[in-house]
Amino acid sequence: MPSSTSLLADNFQDEWMTRKSTFSLQIRPVTLEDDGRFQCQVSPGPEAASMAIRSRYATLAVTIPPEPPQIVQGSHLITTEDREVELECQSRAGKPAAEIIWLDGDGNLITNNVEVFKEVLADGKRTNVKSVLKLSPKMHYHNKNITCQAQNAAERSPRSVSLLMEVKYAPKVTVTLEQERIAELESVRLSCHADANPPNVIYKWYINDEIAHGDYSTELIIASASRQLNDAIVKCEVTNAVGKGEDNQTLSVHYSPEIRSRPANVEADIGGNVTLRCDVNGNPEPEISWTFEGSRRVLSTGPAYTFWMNHDMAGKYTCTARVPGFAEVSADAHVFLKGPPTVRSKRIQFGLEGDTVRIECVAFAIPRPSKITWTHRGYEIDAGDPYVTFNNDPLPDGVRSTLIIREANDKYFGSYNCSVANDYGMDAAEIILRKETGNLQLLFISAGVVGGIVLLIACVMVIVVCQRRSNKKVEEGDKGDRTSKQSDQTSNNDSDLKVDIRTASSLSNPPESEQWDDSSERITPRAVITNGDAMYRYAPGDYTDAQCFPPPKAEGHNNNGYVPYVDYGRDYNPAFAGVSNSQASLYATNPHTVIPMTGIDPRFSAAYGNPYLRSSTTSLPPPHLNGGLATYGSVRSGPAPQVAPARTPPPSAVSPHSQYIVSNKAQLKPGTLATHV
């Protein structure tokens, strides 16, 4: 026994003694050295002759918690995805040996690829434990903790240590198609999302393994999706320093049905098997139906239709393809019943003598004719004739044979026979070639030319009439503007001069020496002083425009609405106060003669010049008092002038301050009536 221990009484029973005693052993503090087996021994006293006795062994197990666990790789580890790493966790000096476990970042126990190594220390009681975890980290280990826990019987709760893992991994790519339904010729947008570490990545797009044109960003835009892109594989490839990742989408472009292979015509015998096929392309898959001509009843569905041939089955069959949202398409096929040919040409045909003539023989023949024979007047036409050639054109249901005759003359006109034969029989028809006169053709050509000329003339006339109407409207508008402006000037100046000319048939034309001189290129103004202001009037001879002042015509002739400028002196020639009659004329010998005017001439009023605006004759100027006949009255035209007796106007009608613009040389032309302003 170690000296440090104290023995107390232990239970000991002596066969020969009746006294009982209890002896206990207490160890304070318990150390590792106390770990072992204990036994209690009792011996009789020195005087006793009995032998000593021993108790059973009692084992004392001393437990020691291990040191805190440690991960050899430290607290942070940078690695690459799928690259195997070994993590080592140590638990030292534990008694008993510690148990080590590994936990991932989500707290799940890792049991695979774990190895445990134990090492007993020199004291033979404590043990070092080492656990090695072999791990191939995935991307979900990135920024996650790997935890090592160690525990033995000396501890109620385990001790742990963690390691933060940084995993570098290649891009994880996801391609998304934004449209649920892609219609033909619509734009298509695809997005590419990549999760990578490191995040510096490069994008590339492929369409059916061919590099797509674009800016190589996270999006690919196809401007117009054609039907050729249906079932195309669009791939996004993303690359970083670790590696590359990719994902793809298959395009489904909806487009209208298209018949790639039309059903072929079929020739069949009675009782034969007939199969019609219609190859249609479309997305979604087209619905195909078969119908017979003149009927909407669906005979069959699908790309092929099979039936047994009889007389009623010959005719046209239609294959119709439909795709929801698009227009349907169809194709026809004919089923012909085999039999002898039938000639269906026109019996009488025409040709022009001396010209190239064509005679057509059209025959229905299933199968196609094996022989076509032409005869003329009972003799087979020789193919060696340099003026005759044959041309046989196949038709869907037969053949068209054309006999071409160059420079036809009399011997080529008459009766022809066209004979057609196949494996089932033959048929023939008589064709009569007659001369065609050129008059009818010439008549048609002439009628066409004349009709074209008439149509052209009509179009030109319509254009001219429309142009004239347009010009007339423009002139009327301009005339209205000028009239409006003149009316404004009249109301502002209150000085327009209008004279009512009466018919004077007895007057003769003025002498040529007294007519206006139109030869002057300059317009000579005539000055009139009104209240101190000069007002200019122009002699008719100053105008060179014949439309304004046309030359005088012979007496008794129509002037087409134009009247030459005349002298109004015979109608109105009042005496002016203080002015002689020779000076009273506006157009005196001196063109610059100034005539004083102290009042407003009543002829300046619009009512004076327009007889329709006058309510009475009281506003007319006084009669001519210059020694001539008084013209204040009515004048009738006739063989000789008839002048009514003069009337003396009332004194109130004559204003001593009124002045009139007249000419001392003007004469009236018989039969004229005009108003001059």
C-alpha positions as CSV (number, residue, x, y, z in Angstrom):
1,M,0.0,0.0,0.0
2,P,1.2,3.5,-0.7
3,S,2.1,5.5,2.3
4,S,-0.2,8.3,1.4
5,T,-3.2,6.2,2.1
6,S,-4.8,5.7,5.5
7,L,-6.2,2.4,6.6
8,L,-9.3,2.4,8.6
9,A,-11.1,-0.6,10.0
10,D,-12.5,-2.9,7.5
11,N,-15.2,-5.4,7.9
12,F,-13.5,-8.4,9.4
13,Q,-15.2,-11.4,10.9
14,D,-13.4,-13.8,13.0
15,E,-14.7,-17.2,13.4
16,W,-13.4,-17.2,16.9
17,M,-14.4,-13.7,17.8
18,T,-17.8,-12.3,18.3
19,R,-16.8,-8.7,17.9
20,K,-17.5,-6.9,14.4
21,S,-15.5,-3.8,13.1
22,T,-15.7,-1.7,9.8
23,F,-12.6,-0.1,8.2
24,S,-13.0,2.3,5.2
25,L,-10.4,3.8,2.8
26,Q,-10.7,7.3,1.5
27,I,-8.5,8.9,-1.1
28,R,-8.2,12.6,-1.4
29,P,-7.5,13.8,-4.0
30,V,-7.7,11.1,-6.6
31,T,-4.9,11.2,-9.1
32,L,-3.8,9.1,-12.0
33,E,-1.6,7.2,-9.6
34,D,-4.7,6.1,-7.7
35,D,-5.9,4.2,-10.7
36,G,-5.6,0.5,-9.9
37,R,-6.8,-2.4,-7.8
38,F,-7.2,-2.3,-4.0
39,Q,-7.3,-5.2,-1.4
40,C,-7.9,-5.2,2.3
41,Q,-5.9,-7.6,4.5
42,V,-6.6,-8.5,8.2
43,S,-4.3,-10.4,10.5
44,P,-4.6,-11.6,14.1
45,G,-2.6,-10.0,16.7
46,P,0.9,-11.0,17.5
47,E,-0.4,-13.3,20.1
48,A,-2.9,-15.0,18.0
49,A,-2.0,-18.2,16.2
50,S,-4.5,-17.7,13.4
51,M,-3.4,-16.7,9.9
52,A,-4.2,-13.3,8.2
53,I,-7.0,-13.0,5.7
54,R,-7.4,-10.9,2.5
55,S,-10.5,-9.2,0.9
56,R,-11.4,-9.3,-2.8
57,Y,-9.7,-6.8,-5.1
58,A,-11.5,-3.5,-5.6
59,T,-10.7,-1.6,-8.9
60,L,-10.4,2.1,-8.9
61,A,-10.6,3.6,-12.5
62,V,-9.5,7.2,-12.7
63,T,-10.9,9.1,-15.9
64,I,-9.2,12.1,-17.4
65,P,-11.0,14.3,-20.0
66,P,-9.0,14.8,-23.2
67,E,-7.5,18.1,-24.2
68,P,-9.6,20.3,-26.5
69,P,-9.7,18.8,-30.0
70,Q,-7.6,20.4,-32.7
71,I,-7.9,20.4,-36.6
72,V,-4.4,20.2,-38.0
73,Q,-5.3,22.2,-41.2
74,G,-6.3,25.2,-39.0
75,S,-9.5,27.2,-39.0
76,H,-9.7,28.2,-42.7
77,L,-9.2,26.0,-45.8
78,I,-9.2,27.1,-49.5
79,T,-9.8,24.2,-51.9
80,T,-11.4,23.3,-55.2
81,E,-14.5,21.5,-55.9
82,D,-14.2,17.7,-56.4
83,R,-10.5,17.9,-55.3
84,E,-10.0,15.4,-52.4
85,V,-8.7,16.9,-49.2
86,E,-7.8,15.2,-45.8
87,L,-8.9,16.9,-42.6
88,E,-7.2,15.6,-39.4
89,C,-8.7,16.2,-35.9
90,Q,-6.7,15.2,-32.8
91,S,-7.9,14.6,-29.2
92,R,-5.0,14.2,-26.7
93,A,-4.4,12.6,-23.3
94,G,-7.8,11.4,-22.6
95,K,-8.6,8.5,-20.3
96,P,-10.3,6.7,-21.6
97,A,-9.7,7.4,-25.2
98,A,-11.9,10.1,-26.7
99,E,-14.5,9.5,-29.4
100,I,-14.2,11.9,-32.4
101,I,-17.1,12.6,-34.8
102,W,-17.3,15.0,-37.9
103,L,-20.3,17.3,-38.8
104,D,-20.9,19.1,-42.0
105,G,-22.1,22.7,-42.4
106,D,-25.7,21.7,-41.9
107,G,-25.0,19.7,-38.7
108,N,-25.2,16.3,-40.4
109,L,-22.9,13.5,-39.3
110,I,-20.2,12.5,-41.7
111,T,-19.5,8.8,-41.5
112,N,-18.0,8.0,-44.9
113,N,-14.3,8.1,-45.4
114,V,-13.4,8.5,-41.7
115,E,-10.4,6.8,-40.2
116,V,-9.5,6.8,-36.4
117,F,-6.0,6.3,-35.0
118,K,-5.2,5.9,-31.2
119,E,-1.9,6.2,-29.4
120,V,-1.3,5.2,-25.7
121,L,1.0,7.5,-23.8
122,A,4.0,6.4,-21.9
123,D,2.1,6.1,-18.6
124,G,0.0,3.4,-20.2
125,K,-3.2,5.0,-19.0
126,R,-3.9,8.0,-21.3
127,T,-4.5,7.9,-25.0
128,N,-4.2,10.2,-28.0
129,V,-6.9,9.9,-30.6
130,K,-6.5,11.1,-34.3
131,S,-9.5,11.1,-36.8
132,V,-8.8,11.6,-40.5
133,L,-11.7,12.7,-42.8
134,K,-11.1,12.3,-46.6
135,L,-13.5,14.7,-48.4
136,S,-14.2,15.8,-52.0
137,P,-16.0,19.1,-51.3
138,K,-18.9,20.3,-53.5
139,M,-20.0,23.8,-54.1
140,H,-22.5,23.6,-51.2
141,Y,-19.5,23.3,-48.8
142,H,-18.5,26.8,-49.9
143,N,-18.4,29.1,-46.9
144,K,-19.6,26.3,-44.6
145,N,-17.9,25.0,-41.4
146,I,-16.7,21.5,-40.9
147,T,-16.9,20.6,-37.2
148,C,-14.8,18.1,-35.2
149,Q,-16.2,16.9,-31.8
150,A,-14.3,14.9,-29.1
151,Q,-15.8,13.4,-25.9
152,N,-15.0,10.6,-23.4
153,A,-16.6,9.4,-20.1
154,A,-15.0,12.1,-18.1
155,E,-17.1,14.8,-19.8
156,R,-20.8,15.4,-19.9
157,S,-20.7,17.5,-23.2
158,P,-18.4,17.2,-26.1
159,R,-15.7,19.6,-27.1
160,S,-15.6,20.9,-30.7
161,V,-13.5,22.7,-33.2
162,S,-14.6,24.1,-36.7
163,L,-12.9,24.8,-40.0
164,L,-14.3,27.3,-42.5
165,M,-14.1,25.9,-46.1
166,E,-13.8,28.1,-49.1
167,V,-14.5,26.0,-52.2
168,K,-13.6,27.2,-55.7
169,Y,-15.9,25.7,-58.3
170,A,-16.7,26.0,-61.9
171,P,-19.8,27.9,-63.0
172,K,-23.1,26.3,-62.4
173,V,-25.2,27.4,-65.4
174,T,-29.0,27.7,-65.8
175,V,-30.6,28.8,-69.1
176,T,-34.1,30.2,-69.0
177,L,-36.4,30.8,-72.0
178,E,-38.7,33.7,-71.3
179,Q,-41.5,32.9,-73.7
180,E,-43.8,30.0,-73.1
181,R,-44.8,29.9,-76.7
182,I,-42.7,31.0,-79.6
183,A,-44.5,32.0,-82.8
184,E,-42.7,32.0,-86.2
185,L,-40.9,35.3,-86.9
186,E,-41.2,36.5,-83.3
187,S,-38.1,37.5,-81.3
188,V,-36.8,35.1,-78.7
189,R,-35.0,36.1,-75.5
190,L,-32.9,33.6,-73.4
191,S,-31.2,34.4,-70.1
192,C,-28.1,32.7,-68.7
193,H,-27.5,32.6,-64.9
194,A,-24.2,31.4,-63.6
195,D,-23.1,30.7,-60.0
196,A,-19.3,30.5,-59.9
197,N,-16.3,31.0,-57.5
198,P,-14.4,33.0,-58.4
199,P,-17.2,35.1,-60.0
200,N,-15.2,36.4,-62.9
201,V,-16.7,34.5,-65.8
202,I,-17.0,34.7,-69.6
203,Y,-20.2,33.9,-71.5
204,K,-20.6,32.2,-74.8
205,W,-23.7,31.2,-76.7
206,Y,-24.1,28.4,-79.2
207,I,-27.0,27.4,-81.5
208,N,-26.7,23.8,-82.6
209,D,-23.1,23.8,-81.6
210,E,-22.3,26.8,-83.8
211,I,-21.2,30.0,-82.1
212,A,-24.0,32.6,-82.0
213,H,-23.4,36.2,-83.0
214,G,-23.9,38.7,-80.2
215,D,-22.2,40.5,-77.4
216,Y,-21.8,37.4,-75.3
217,S,-23.7,38.7,-72.3
218,T,-26.1,37.0,-69.9
219,E,-28.8,37.3,-72.6
220,L,-29.2,36.1,-76.1
221,I,-31.9,37.7,-78.4
222,I,-32.9,36.1,-81.6
223,A,-34.6,38.8,-83.6
224,S,-36.7,36.5,-85.8
225,A,-37.3,32.9,-85.0
226,S,-37.7,31.0,-88.3
227,R,-39.1,27.6,-88.6
228,Q,-35.6,26.3,-89.3
229,L,-34.9,27.0,-85.6
230,N,-37.5,24.6,-84.4
231,D,-35.9,21.9,-82.2
232,A,-32.7,23.9,-82.3
233,I,-30.5,23.6,-79.1
234,V,-29.4,26.9,-77.7
235,K,-26.5,26.5,-75.3
236,C,-24.9,28.9,-72.8
237,E,-21.3,28.2,-71.9
238,V,-19.7,30.0,-68.9
239,T,-16.0,29.8,-68.0
240,N,-14.0,30.9,-65.0
241,A,-10.5,30.2,-63.6
242,V,-11.6,26.8,-62.3
243,G,-13.4,25.5,-65.4
244,K,-16.5,25.9,-67.4
245,G,-20.2,25.1,-67.0
246,E,-23.0,25.0,-69.5
247,D,-26.8,24.6,-69.9
248,N,-29.1,24.5,-72.9
249,Q,-32.7,24.9,-74.0
250,T,-34.4,23.4,-77.0
251,L,-36.5,25.8,-79.0
252,S,-40.1,25.0,-80.0
253,V,-41.1,27.4,-82.8
254,H,-44.8,27.3,-83.7
255,Y,-45.4,27.8,-87.4
256,S,-48.0,27.2,-90.0
257,P,-48.2,23.9,-91.8
258,E,-46.2,23.3,-94.9
259,I,-46.6,20.5,-97.4
260,R,-43.2,19.2,-98.0
261,S,-44.2,16.4,-100.4
262,R,-47.4,16.7,-102.3
263,P,-49.4,13.6,-103.0
264,A,-48.7,12.1,-106.3
265,N,-51.3,11.2,-108.9
266,V,-52.0,7.5,-109.1
267,E,-53.1,5.3,-112.0
268,A,-54.9,2.2,-110.9
269,D,-56.9,-0.7,-112.3
270,I,-60.2,-1.9,-111.0
271,G,-59.6,-3.7,-107.7
272,G,-56.1,-2.3,-107.3
273,N,-54.8,-1.0,-104.0
274,V,-54.3,2.8,-104.0
275,T,-52.3,4.7,-101.3
276,L,-52.1,8.5,-101.3
277,R,-49.4,10.1,-99.1
278,C,-49.2,13.7,-97.9
279,D,-46.0,14.8,-96.1
280,V,-46.8,17.8,-94.0
281,N,-44.4,19.8,-91.7
282,G,-45.7,22.0,-88.9
283,N,-45.5,22.7,-85.2
284,P,-47.5,21.6,-83.3
285,E,-48.0,18.4,-85.2
286,P,-50.6,19.2,-88.0
287,E,-53.9,17.5,-88.2
288,I,-54.3,15.9,-91.7
289,S,-57.6,15.0,-93.3
290,W,-58.6,13.6,-96.7
291,T,-61.7,14.6,-98.7
292,F,-63.0,13.7,-102.1
293,E,-63.9,16.4,-104.7
294,G,-67.3,18.0,-104.2
295,S,-67.7,16.6,-100.6
296,R,-66.7,17.8,-97.2
297,R,-66.9,14.4,-95.6
298,V,-63.6,13.3,-94.1
299,L,-62.6,10.0,-95.6
300,S,-59.5,9.5,-93.5
301,T,-57.0,11.2,-91.2
302,G,-53.3,11.0,-91.1
303,P,-50.5,11.4,-93.7
304,A,-51.6,8.3,-95.7
305,Y,-54.9,7.2,-97.2
306,T,-55.4,3.7,-98.6
307,F,-58.4,2.3,-100.4
308,W,-59.4,-0.3,-103.1
309,M,-60.0,1.1,-106.6
310,N,-63.4,1.0,-108.4
311,H,-65.2,3.2,-110.8
312,D,-66.5,5.5,-108.2
313,M,-63.1,6.1,-106.6
314,A,-61.6,7.9,-109.6
315,G,-61.3,11.6,-109.2
316,K,-59.5,14.3,-107.2
317,Y,-58.6,13.9,-103.6
318,T,-57.6,16.7,-101.3
319,C,-55.1,16.6,-98.4
320,T,-55.8,19.3,-95.8
321,A,-53.4,20.1,-92.9
322,R,-54.4,22.3,-89.9
323,V,-52.4,23.8,-87.1
324,P,-54.3,25.8,-84.4
325,G,-53.7,29.5,-84.8
326,F,-52.6,29.3,-88.5
327,A,-54.2,29.1,-91.9
328,E,-54.8,25.6,-93.2
329,V,-53.0,24.4,-96.4
330,S,-54.1,21.7,-98.8
331,A,-52.9,19.8,-101.8
332,D,-54.7,17.8,-104.5
333,A,-54.0,14.4,-106.1
334,H,-55.8,12.7,-108.9
335,V,-56.6,9.0,-109.0
336,F,-57.0,7.8,-112.6
337,L,-58.7,4.7,-113.7
338,K,-56.7,3.0,-116.4
339,G,-58.4,2.4,-119.8
340,P,-58.3,3.2,-123.5
341,P,-57.6,6.8,-124.7
342,T,-60.3,9.3,-125.7
343,V,-59.5,12.1,-128.2
344,R,-61.1,15.4,-127.1
345,S,-59.8,17.9,-129.7
346,K,-61.7,20.6,-131.6
347,R,-63.0,19.2,-134.9
348,I,-62.6,22.5,-136.9
349,Q,-59.4,24.5,-136.6
350,F,-58.1,27.4,-138.6
351,G,-54.8,28.5,-140.0
352,L,-53.5,31.5,-142.1
353,E,-52.1,30.6,-145.5
354,G,-48.4,31.3,-145.8
355,D,-48.1,31.4,-142.0
356,T,-47.1,28.8,-139.4
357,V,-50.1,26.7,-138.6
358,R,-50.7,24.6,-135.5
359,I,-53.1,21.7,-135.3
360,E,-53.8,20.4,-131.8
361,C,-55.0,16.9,-130.8
362,V,-55.7,16.5,-127.1
363,A,-56.3,13.0,-125.8
364,F,-57.3,11.6,-122.4
365,A,-55.2,8.5,-121.9
366,I,-54.4,6.5,-118.8
367,P,-51.7,5.1,-119.1
368,R,-50.0,7.6,-121.4
369,P,-50.3,6.8,-125.1
370,S,-47.7,4.6,-126.6
371,K,-48.3,5.8,-130.2
372,I,-49.8,8.9,-131.8
373,T,-50.4,8.8,-135.6
374,W,-51.4,11.8,-137.9
375,T,-52.8,11.2,-141.4
376,H,-53.8,13.7,-144.1
377,R,-56.2,12.8,-146.8
378,G,-55.8,9.2,-146.0
379,Y,-52.0,9.2,-146.0
380,E,-49.8,9.1,-142.9
381,I,-47.8,12.3,-142.6
382,D,-44.2,11.8,-143.3
383,A,-42.0,12.9,-140.4
384,G,-39.3,13.7,-142.9
385,D,-41.2,16.6,-144.4
386,P,-39.1,19.7,-143.7
387,Y,-42.2,21.9,-143.3
388,V,-43.9,19.6,-140.8
389,T,-42.9,18.9,-137.2
390,F,-44.6,17.1,-134.2
391,N,-44.6,18.2,-130.6
392,N,-46.1,15.9,-127.9
393,D,-46.6,17.5,-124.5
394,P,-47.7,15.3,-121.6
395,L,-50.7,16.3,-119.6
396,P,-51.8,15.1,-116.1
397,D,-54.5,12.9,-117.6
398,G,-53.2,12.4,-121.2
399,V,-51.2,14.1,-123.9
400,R,-51.4,17.1,-126.3
401,S,-50.0,16.4,-129.7
402,T,-49.3,19.4,-131.9
403,L,-48.8,19.2,-135.7
404,I,-46.8,22.3,-136.7
405,I,-46.8,23.3,-140.4
406,R,-44.5,26.1,-141.6
407,E,-45.4,28.2,-144.7
408,A,-48.8,26.5,-145.1
409,N,-50.2,26.4,-148.6
410,D,-53.3,24.9,-150.2
411,K,-52.1,21.3,-150.0
412,Y,-51.9,21.4,-146.2
413,F,-55.5,22.5,-145.7
414,G,-58.2,19.9,-145.4
415,S,-59.0,16.9,-143.3
416,Y,-56.6,15.3,-140.8
417,N,-56.9,12.2,-138.6
418,C,-55.4,12.0,-135.1
419,S,-55.1,8.4,-133.8
420,V,-54.0,7.7,-130.2
421,A,-53.3,4.3,-128.7
422,N,-52.1,2.8,-125.4
423,D,-52.0,-0.7,-123.8
424,Y,-55.8,-0.6,-123.2
425,G,-57.0,0.4,-126.7
426,M,-57.1,3.3,-129.2
427,D,-59.2,6.2,-130.3
428,A,-59.2,8.6,-133.3
429,A,-60.8,11.9,-134.3
430,E,-61.1,13.9,-137.6
431,I,-59.7,17.4,-137.5
432,I,-60.5,19.8,-140.4
433,L,-58.0,22.6,-141.0
434,R,-59.6,25.6,-142.8
435,K,-58.1,28.7,-144.2
436,E,-58.4,31.8,-142.0
437,T,-58.7,35.2,-143.7
438,G,-56.7,38.0,-142.2
439,N,-59.6,40.5,-142.5
440,L,-61.1,39.4,-139.2
441,Q,-57.8,39.6,-137.4
442,L,-57.1,43.0,-139.0
443,L,-60.6,44.2,-138.0
444,F,-59.8,43.2,-134.4
445,I,-56.5,45.0,-134.5
446,S,-58.1,48.1,-136.0
447,A,-60.9,48.1,-133.5
448,G,-58.4,47.9,-130.7
449,V,-56.3,50.8,-132.1
450,V,-59.3,53.0,-132.6
451,G,-60.6,52.2,-129.1
452,G,-57.3,53.1,-127.6
453,I,-57.2,56.4,-129.4
454,V,-60.8,57.3,-128.4
455,L,-60.0,56.4,-124.8
456,L,-56.8,58.6,-124.9
457,I,-58.7,61.6,-126.3
458,A,-61.4,61.2,-123.7
459,C,-58.8,61.2,-121.0
460,V,-57.2,64.3,-122.4
461,M,-60.5,66.1,-122.6
462,V,-61.4,65.3,-119.1
463,I,-58.0,66.6,-117.9
464,V,-58.5,69.8,-119.9
465,V,-62.0,70.4,-118.6
466,C,-60.8,69.9,-115.1
467,Q,-57.9,72.2,-115.6
468,R,-60.1,75.0,-117.0
469,R,-62.6,74.7,-114.1
470,S,-59.7,74.9,-111.7
471,N,-58.3,78.0,-113.4
472,K,-61.8,79.6,-113.5
473,K,-62.2,79.1,-109.8
474,V,-58.8,80.7,-109.2
475,E,-59.7,83.7,-111.5
476,E,-63.0,84.2,-109.8
477,G,-61.3,84.2,-106.5
478,D,-58.7,86.7,-107.7
479,K,-61.5,88.8,-109.2
480,G,-63.4,88.8,-106.0
481,D,-60.3,89.9,-104.1
482,R,-59.7,92.7,-106.6
483,T,-63.3,93.8,-106.3
484,S,-63.2,93.8,-102.6
485,K,-60.0,95.9,-102.6
486,Q,-61.6,98.4,-105.1
487,S,-64.7,98.6,-103.0
488,D,-62.5,99.4,-100.0
489,Q,-60.8,102.1,-101.9
490,T,-64.1,103.5,-103.0
491,S,-65.4,103.7,-99.5
492,N,-62.2,105.3,-98.2
493,N,-61.8,107.9,-101.0
494,D,-65.4,108.3,-101.9
495,S,-64.3,109.2,-105.4
496,D,-65.2,106.5,-107.9
497,L,-66.6,107.9,-111.2
498,K,-69.4,105.9,-112.9
499,V,-71.3,107.2,-116.0
500,D,-74.5,105.8,-117.5
501,I,-74.2,105.8,-121.2
502,R,-77.4,105.8,-123.2
503,T,-77.9,104.6,-126.8
504,A,-77.2,107.2,-129.4
505,S,-77.6,105.6,-132.8
506,S,-77.4,108.8,-134.8
507,L,-73.9,109.6,-133.7
508,S,-71.0,108.7,-135.9
509,N,-67.6,107.5,-135.1
510,P,-65.1,110.1,-134.1
511,P,-62.5,111.1,-136.7
512,E,-59.2,109.2,-136.7
513,S,-57.5,112.4,-135.8
514,E,-59.5,112.7,-132.6
515,Q,-59.1,109.1,-131.4
516,W,-56.7,108.1,-128.7
517,D,-53.1,107.5,-129.6
518,D,-52.1,104.0,-128.6
519,S,-48.6,104.2,-129.9
520,S,-47.3,105.8,-126.7
521,E,-45.4,103.4,-124.5
522,R,-45.9,105.6,-121.5
523,I,-49.1,106.3,-119.6
524,T,-49.9,110.0,-119.3
525,P,-51.6,110.9,-116.1
526,R,-54.3,113.6,-116.0
527,A,-54.3,115.5,-112.9
528,V,-57.4,116.5,-111.1
529,I,-57.3,118.6,-107.9
530,T,-59.8,117.7,-105.3
531,N,-59.6,119.7,-102.1
532,G,-56.0,120.5,-102.8
533,D,-54.9,116.9,-103.6
534,A,-54.0,115.7,-107.0
535,M,-55.9,112.7,-108.3
536,Y,-54.6,111.0,-111.4
537,R,-56.7,109.5,-114.2
538,Y,-55.2,108.0,-117.3
539,A,-56.2,108.4,-121.0
540,P,-57.3,105.2,-122.6
541,G,-54.6,105.5,-125.2
542,D,-52.0,105.1,-122.4
543,Y,-52.9,101.4,-122.0
544,T,-51.4,99.0,-124.5
545,D,-53.5,96.1,-123.3
546,A,-56.1,95.4,-126.0
547,Q,-58.3,93.6,-123.5
548,C,-58.7,96.8,-121.5
549,F,-59.3,99.1,-124.4
550,P,-60.1,97.2,-127.6
551,P,-60.0,99.1,-130.8
552,P,-63.3,100.5,-132.1
553,K,-65.3,98.4,-134.5
554,A,-67.5,99.3,-137.4
555,E,-70.9,100.7,-136.6
556,G,-73.6,98.2,-136.0
557,H,-71.2,95.3,-135.1
558,N,-71.1,93.5,-131.8
559,N,-68.2,94.5,-129.5
560,N,-68.3,91.3,-127.5
561,G,-69.0,93.2,-124.3
562,Y,-66.2,95.8,-124.8
563,V,-66.9,99.4,-125.5
564,P,-64.3,101.9,-126.6
565,Y,-63.6,104.9,-124.5
566,V,-66.0,107.7,-125.5
567,D,-66.5,111.3,-124.8
568,Y,-69.3,112.1,-122.4
569,G,-69.3,115.8,-123.2
570,R,-72.6,115.6,-125.1
571,D,-74.4,114.3,-122.1
572,Y,-72.9,116.3,-119.3
573,N,-71.2,119.6,-119.8
574,P,-72.2,122.0,-117.0
575,A,-70.9,125.5,-116.7
576,F,-68.4,125.9,-114.0
577,A,-68.3,129.0,-111.9
578,G,-65.4,131.1,-113.0
579,V,-64.2,128.6,-115.6
580,S,-64.8,128.6,-119.3
581,N,-66.3,125.7,-121.2
582,S,-63.0,125.0,-122.8
583,Q,-61.3,124.8,-119.4
584,A,-64.1,122.7,-118.0
585,S,-63.0,119.6,-119.9
586,L,-60.8,117.2,-117.9
587,Y,-58.7,116.3,-120.9
588,A,-57.7,119.7,-122.1
589,T,-55.0,120.6,-124.6
590,N,-52.6,121.0,-121.7
591,P,-52.5,117.7,-119.8
592,H,-51.5,119.5,-116.6
593,T,-54.4,121.9,-116.5
594,V,-55.6,122.3,-113.0
595,I,-59.3,122.7,-112.4
596,P,-60.4,123.8,-109.0
597,M,-63.0,121.7,-107.4
598,T,-64.9,122.9,-104.3
599,G,-67.4,120.0,-103.9
600,I,-67.9,116.3,-104.4
601,D,-69.1,115.2,-107.8
602,P,-72.3,113.3,-107.5
603,R,-71.0,110.8,-110.0
604,F,-68.4,109.7,-107.4
605,S,-71.3,108.0,-105.6
606,A,-71.9,104.3,-106.4
607,A,-75.6,105.0,-106.8
608,Y,-75.0,107.4,-109.6
609,G,-73.0,105.1,-111.9
610,N,-75.3,102.1,-111.4
611,P,-78.8,102.7,-112.7
612,Y,-80.1,99.7,-110.7
613,L,-79.2,101.5,-107.5
614,R,-80.9,104.8,-108.3
615,S,-84.3,105.2,-106.8
616,S,-85.1,108.3,-108.9
617,T,-83.6,110.6,-111.5
618,T,-83.3,113.5,-109.2
619,S,-79.7,112.6,-108.5
620,L,-78.7,112.9,-112.2
621,P,-76.5,115.9,-113.2
622,P,-78.1,118.8,-115.0
623,P,-78.4,118.8,-118.8
624,H,-75.7,120.0,-121.1
625,L,-76.0,123.8,-121.2
626,N,-73.1,124.5,-123.6
627,G,-75.3,125.5,-126.4
628,G,-76.0,122.0,-127.6
629,L,-79.1,119.8,-127.4
630,A,-80.2,119.0,-124.0
631,T,-79.6,115.3,-123.3
632,Y,-81.4,115.2,-119.9
633,G,-84.0,112.8,-121.2
634,S,-84.4,109.6,-123.2
635,V,-82.6,109.0,-126.5
636,R,-83.8,106.4,-129.0
637,S,-81.6,104.9,-131.6
638,G,-82.9,104.8,-135.2
639,P,-82.2,106.0,-138.7
640,A,-82.1,109.6,-137.4
641,P,-81.6,110.7,-133.8
642,Q,-84.8,111.5,-132.0
643,V,-84.3,113.8,-129.1
644,A,-87.0,114.4,-126.6
645,P,-87.7,118.0,-125.5
646,A,-85.4,119.2,-122.9
647,R,-86.6,119.6,-119.4
648,T,-85.3,122.2,-117.0
649,P,-84.3,120.6,-113.8
650,P,-85.3,122.2,-110.6
651,P,-82.9,124.7,-109.1
652,S,-82.1,122.3,-106.3
653,A,-80.8,119.7,-108.7
654,V,-78.0,122.0,-109.8
655,S,-75.2,122.6,-107.3
656,P,-72.9,125.6,-108.0
657,H,-70.1,123.7,-106.3
658,S,-70.5,120.5,-108.3
659,Q,-68.0,119.7,-111.0
660,Y,-67.9,117.0,-113.7
661,I,-65.2,115.2,-115.6
662,V,-66.0,115.4,-119.3
663,S,-64.1,115.5,-122.5
664,N,-64.4,118.2,-125.2
665,K,-63.5,115.8,-127.9
666,A,-65.3,112.6,-127.1
667,Q,-68.1,111.3,-129.2
668,L,-70.5,108.5,-128.7
669,K,-70.5,105.5,-130.9
670,P,-74.0,104.6,-132.1
671,G,-75.4,101.5,-130.5
672,T,-73.0,101.4,-127.6
673,L,-73.8,101.2,-124.0
674,A,-71.0,101.2,-121.4
675,T,-70.0,102.4,-118.0
676,H,-66.5,103.8,-117.5
677,V,-64.9,104.3,-114.1
